Amino acid sequence: MSRENRRGFLTRSLLAAAAPAVLRPSTARAIPPVFHRRPSHLKLSVAAYSYRQMLTAKPPTMDMFGFVDLAADLGFDAVEPTSYYFPVDADDAYFARWKRHAFLQGMDVSGTAIGNNFCVPSGPKRDEQIALTKKWIDRAAAIGAPVIRTFAGTVPKDATEDAAFGWVVECYNEVLPHAEARGVVLAVENHGGITATPQQLLRIIEAIDHKNFGVNLDTANFRTEDPYADLALLAPYAVNVQVKTEIHPKGRPTEDVDFGKIVDMLRHALYSGYVVLEYEAKEDVLTAMPYHVAKLRKLL
């Protein structure tokens, strides 16, 4: 363990000892944290995914420039432009214009997100996924996005989880040197499939030892008996956090998320960075978003 990781581990261990019980699940494992951090500093961003219905309407009722404008009007500190809502024919000049537009609206770019799948064996399909990831590493660097939300993927029907786990590790190890060279961090999300449980995600964290790798913590994606406790297990390894307005405990109805509990969890984990509001509830986003922004802003 490096001196940097050892310091971070000791800091988190001492902090966890004083944390509420929900923040100290009995199943926690002593894996060295990815980064050593100072006391938590949280900022507010919004994901383009929140406006997916407008961005993908036929014809669209919002483009990625309009998304930036709306985020500025709502008082966000930054935007997370989801990769698949940019025009398919967007070129370098387009991304340069978009970056300038975000800057002039006072918006940081907190990160971006891709829809990759690394649960693939070596061959043409894997090559496609590697190429997609490297392309967006370059684009992230171009627009000033320091982190990319990535997926590990879903185990194919004709494969074992152990085999798929090995493929995921191989894929990340192939693209991470490129990410490091471009100054971009890759964050694997708890997104079902091979990352449906904290234990599955912790296994990946253990296997990939790279300073440009961490967790994208999505607060709605653990469909387990105690999602808050499971999120707390992963919070020390988060390099990006996407907060939903609902949470889905196993065997119980969907609940409104407790923003306060999430923020306390992140502070105890010494997470510093953006809390990205990613809206997917049933109420119209244009009506609901101002309420949730105000609520989160008070907590942050």
C-alpha positions as CSV (number, residue, x, y, z in Angstrom):
1,M,0.0,0.0,0.0
2,S,1.4,3.4,-0.9
3,R,2.0,6.1,1.7
4,E,-0.8,8.2,0.2
5,N,-3.3,5.3,0.3
6,R,-2.1,4.3,3.8
7,R,-2.8,7.9,5.1
8,G,-6.2,7.9,3.5
9,F,-7.1,4.5,4.9
10,L,-6.2,5.6,8.5
11,T,-8.1,8.9,8.1
12,R,-11.2,7.1,6.9
13,S,-10.9,4.4,9.6
14,L,-10.8,7.0,12.4
15,L,-13.7,8.9,10.9
16,A,-15.8,5.7,10.4
17,A,-15.3,4.9,14.1
18,A,-17.3,8.0,14.9
19,A,-19.9,7.6,12.2
20,P,-23.5,6.5,12.8
21,A,-24.2,2.8,12.6
22,V,-25.7,3.1,9.1
23,L,-22.4,4.4,7.9
24,R,-20.5,1.5,9.5
25,P,-22.0,-1.7,8.0
26,S,-20.6,-4.9,9.7
27,T,-19.7,-6.3,6.3
28,A,-17.2,-3.4,5.5
29,R,-13.9,-4.6,4.1
30,A,-10.5,-3.0,4.6
31,I,-9.6,-2.2,1.0
32,P,-7.2,0.8,0.6
33,P,-9.2,3.9,-0.5
34,V,-8.4,5.2,-4.0
35,F,-7.5,8.7,-2.9
36,H,-6.4,10.5,0.2
37,R,-8.7,13.4,0.9
38,R,-9.1,16.5,3.0
39,P,-12.4,17.3,4.8
40,S,-15.4,17.0,2.5
41,H,-16.2,19.8,0.0
42,L,-19.4,19.3,-2.0
43,K,-20.7,21.1,-5.1
44,L,-23.9,20.7,-7.1
45,S,-24.2,19.5,-10.7
46,V,-27.0,18.2,-13.0
47,A,-27.0,15.3,-15.4
48,A,-28.2,15.7,-19.0
49,Y,-29.9,12.4,-18.4
50,S,-32.5,14.2,-16.3
51,Y,-33.8,15.8,-19.5
52,R,-33.6,12.7,-21.7
53,Q,-37.2,13.0,-22.8
54,M,-36.6,16.5,-24.2
55,L,-33.2,15.7,-25.6
56,T,-34.5,12.6,-27.5
57,A,-37.9,13.8,-28.6
58,K,-38.8,13.7,-32.3
59,P,-37.9,16.5,-32.9
60,P,-35.9,17.4,-29.8
61,T,-37.3,20.1,-27.6
62,M,-33.9,20.8,-26.0
63,D,-30.3,20.5,-27.3
64,M,-27.1,20.3,-25.3
65,F,-26.6,24.1,-25.4
66,G,-30.1,24.6,-24.0
67,F,-29.3,22.1,-21.3
68,V,-26.5,24.3,-20.2
69,D,-28.7,27.4,-20.2
70,L,-31.3,25.7,-18.1
71,A,-28.7,24.4,-15.6
72,A,-27.4,28.0,-15.3
73,D,-30.9,29.4,-14.8
74,L,-31.5,26.8,-12.0
75,G,-28.4,27.8,-10.1
76,F,-26.3,24.7,-10.6
77,D,-22.5,24.9,-10.3
78,A,-21.8,22.5,-13.1
79,V,-23.3,20.2,-15.8
80,E,-22.7,16.5,-16.6
81,P,-23.3,16.2,-20.3
82,T,-24.2,12.6,-21.0
83,S,-22.3,11.5,-24.1
84,Y,-25.2,9.9,-26.0
85,Y,-27.2,13.2,-26.1
86,F,-24.6,15.0,-28.2
87,P,-25.3,14.9,-32.0
88,V,-23.9,11.8,-33.5
89,D,-22.1,13.9,-36.1
90,A,-20.6,16.3,-33.5
91,D,-17.0,17.1,-34.4
92,D,-14.1,18.8,-32.6
93,A,-15.4,22.2,-33.6
94,Y,-18.8,21.4,-32.1
95,F,-17.3,20.3,-28.8
96,A,-15.1,23.5,-28.7
97,R,-18.2,25.6,-29.2
98,W,-20.1,23.7,-26.5
99,K,-17.2,24.1,-24.0
100,R,-17.0,27.8,-24.6
101,H,-20.8,28.1,-24.2
102,A,-20.7,26.3,-20.8
103,F,-17.8,28.5,-19.7
104,L,-19.7,31.7,-20.6
105,Q,-22.7,30.5,-18.7
106,G,-20.5,30.0,-15.6
107,M,-20.9,26.2,-15.7
108,D,-18.1,23.8,-14.8
109,V,-18.2,20.4,-16.5
110,S,-18.3,18.0,-13.6
111,G,-17.9,14.9,-15.8
112,T,-19.5,13.0,-18.6
113,A,-21.0,9.5,-19.0
114,I,-20.8,6.7,-21.5
115,G,-22.8,3.5,-22.1
116,N,-20.0,1.0,-22.5
117,N,-20.1,-2.7,-21.7
118,F,-16.9,-4.4,-20.6
119,C,-18.4,-7.9,-20.0
120,V,-17.1,-9.0,-23.3
121,P,-14.3,-11.4,-24.2
122,S,-11.4,-10.4,-26.5
123,G,-12.4,-9.9,-30.1
124,P,-14.2,-7.4,-32.3
125,K,-17.0,-6.5,-29.7
126,R,-14.4,-5.7,-27.1
127,D,-12.4,-3.7,-29.5
128,E,-15.5,-1.6,-30.2
129,Q,-16.0,-1.0,-26.5
130,I,-12.3,-0.1,-26.0
131,A,-12.4,2.3,-28.9
132,L,-15.6,3.9,-27.6
133,T,-14.1,4.5,-24.2
134,K,-10.8,5.9,-25.5
135,K,-12.7,8.2,-27.9
136,W,-14.7,9.6,-25.0
137,I,-11.6,9.9,-22.8
138,D,-10.3,12.2,-25.5
139,R,-13.5,14.1,-25.7
140,A,-13.8,14.4,-22.0
141,A,-10.3,16.0,-21.9
142,A,-11.3,18.3,-24.7
143,I,-14.4,19.7,-22.9
144,G,-12.8,19.7,-19.5
145,A,-14.6,16.8,-18.0
146,P,-12.3,15.3,-15.3
147,V,-14.3,12.0,-14.8
148,I,-16.3,9.6,-16.9
149,R,-19.1,7.5,-15.6
150,T,-18.6,4.0,-17.0
151,F,-20.3,0.6,-16.8
152,A,-18.8,-2.7,-16.1
153,G,-21.7,-4.5,-17.9
154,T,-23.9,-7.6,-17.6
155,V,-22.7,-11.2,-17.6
156,P,-23.6,-12.9,-20.9
157,K,-26.0,-15.9,-20.7
158,D,-23.3,-18.2,-21.9
159,A,-20.6,-17.0,-19.5
160,T,-19.8,-17.3,-15.8
161,E,-19.5,-14.3,-13.6
162,D,-15.8,-15.2,-12.9
163,A,-15.1,-15.1,-16.6
164,A,-16.9,-11.8,-17.0
165,F,-15.1,-10.3,-14.0
166,G,-11.8,-11.1,-15.7
167,W,-12.9,-9.4,-18.9
168,V,-13.9,-6.3,-17.0
169,V,-10.6,-6.1,-15.3
170,E,-8.7,-6.6,-18.6
171,C,-10.8,-3.8,-20.3
172,Y,-10.2,-1.3,-17.5
173,N,-6.5,-2.1,-17.4
174,E,-6.3,-1.5,-21.2
175,V,-8.0,1.9,-21.1
176,L,-6.7,3.4,-17.9
177,P,-3.2,4.3,-19.1
178,H,-4.9,6.4,-21.8
179,A,-7.1,8.0,-19.3
180,E,-4.2,8.8,-17.1
181,A,-2.3,10.3,-20.0
182,R,-5.3,12.6,-20.8
183,G,-5.9,13.6,-17.2
184,V,-9.2,11.8,-16.9
185,V,-10.5,9.5,-14.1
186,L,-12.7,6.5,-14.9
187,A,-15.5,5.8,-12.5
188,V,-17.4,2.4,-12.5
189,E,-21.0,2.7,-11.5
190,N,-23.1,0.4,-9.3
191,H,-25.4,-0.3,-12.2
192,G,-26.8,-3.8,-11.9
193,G,-25.3,-6.7,-13.8
194,I,-21.9,-7.5,-12.5
195,T,-22.1,-4.5,-10.1
196,A,-25.5,-5.2,-8.6
197,T,-24.2,-5.6,-5.1
198,P,-21.5,-3.8,-3.1
199,Q,-19.5,-7.1,-2.8
200,Q,-19.4,-7.4,-6.6
201,L,-18.2,-3.8,-7.0
202,L,-15.6,-4.1,-4.1
203,R,-14.2,-7.1,-5.9
204,I,-13.5,-5.0,-9.0
205,I,-12.0,-2.2,-6.8
206,E,-9.7,-4.7,-5.3
207,A,-8.5,-6.0,-8.6
208,I,-7.9,-2.7,-10.4
209,D,-5.1,-0.7,-8.7
210,H,-4.9,2.5,-10.6
211,K,-4.9,6.1,-9.4
212,N,-7.3,7.2,-12.2
213,F,-10.0,4.6,-11.2
214,G,-12.8,4.9,-8.7
215,V,-16.5,4.5,-8.2
216,N,-19.4,6.4,-9.6
217,L,-21.9,6.1,-6.7
218,D,-25.5,6.1,-8.0
219,T,-27.8,6.4,-5.0
220,A,-30.8,4.6,-6.6
221,N,-29.1,1.5,-8.1
222,F,-28.8,-0.8,-5.1
223,R,-32.1,-2.8,-5.0
224,T,-31.1,-4.4,-1.7
225,E,-32.6,-4.7,1.8
226,D,-30.6,-1.7,3.1
227,P,-29.5,0.5,0.2
228,Y,-28.1,3.2,2.5
229,A,-25.8,0.8,4.2
230,D,-24.6,-0.6,0.9
231,L,-24.0,2.9,-0.5
232,A,-21.9,3.7,2.6
233,L,-19.7,0.7,1.9
234,L,-18.8,2.3,-1.5
235,A,-18.7,5.9,-0.5
236,P,-15.0,6.0,0.4
237,Y,-14.1,5.0,-3.1
238,A,-16.4,7.5,-4.9
239,V,-14.9,9.9,-7.4
240,N,-18.4,11.0,-8.6
241,V,-21.8,10.8,-7.1
242,Q,-25.1,10.8,-8.9
243,V,-28.1,11.4,-6.6
244,K,-31.6,10.3,-7.5
245,T,-34.7,11.6,-5.8
246,E,-36.0,8.0,-5.0
247,I,-34.5,4.9,-3.5
248,H,-35.7,1.3,-4.0
249,P,-35.3,-1.0,-1.0
250,K,-35.8,-4.7,-1.7
251,G,-39.2,-5.9,-0.7
252,R,-40.6,-2.5,0.1
253,P,-42.2,0.3,-2.0
254,T,-40.1,2.9,-3.6
255,E,-39.3,5.8,-1.2
256,D,-38.3,9.4,-1.5
257,V,-34.5,9.5,-0.9
258,D,-33.3,11.0,2.3
259,F,-30.9,13.7,0.9
260,G,-29.7,14.5,4.3
261,K,-28.6,11.0,5.0
262,I,-26.8,10.8,1.7
263,V,-25.0,14.1,2.3
264,D,-24.0,13.0,5.8
265,M,-22.7,9.7,4.4
266,L,-20.5,11.5,1.8
267,R,-19.1,13.9,4.4
268,H,-18.2,11.0,6.7
269,A,-16.5,9.2,3.7
270,L,-14.5,12.4,3.1
271,Y,-15.9,12.6,-0.4
272,S,-15.1,15.9,-2.1
273,G,-16.5,16.8,-5.5
274,Y,-19.7,17.1,-7.3
275,V,-23.1,15.7,-6.3
276,V,-24.8,15.3,-9.6
277,L,-28.6,15.4,-9.5
278,E,-29.9,12.8,-12.0
279,Y,-33.7,12.9,-12.1
280,E,-35.8,10.0,-13.3
281,A,-39.0,10.1,-11.2
282,K,-42.4,10.3,-12.7
283,E,-43.2,13.9,-12.1
284,D,-42.3,16.3,-14.9
285,V,-38.7,17.3,-14.6
286,L,-39.4,21.0,-15.4
287,T,-41.8,21.1,-12.4
288,A,-39.8,18.9,-10.0
289,M,-36.2,20.0,-10.6
290,P,-36.4,23.5,-8.9
291,Y,-37.8,21.9,-5.7
292,H,-35.0,19.3,-5.6
293,V,-32.3,21.8,-6.4
294,A,-33.4,24.1,-3.5
295,K,-33.5,21.1,-1.1
296,L,-30.0,19.9,-2.1
297,R,-28.5,23.3,-2.1
298,K,-29.5,23.9,1.5
299,L,-27.8,20.6,2.5
300,L,-24.6,21.2,0.6
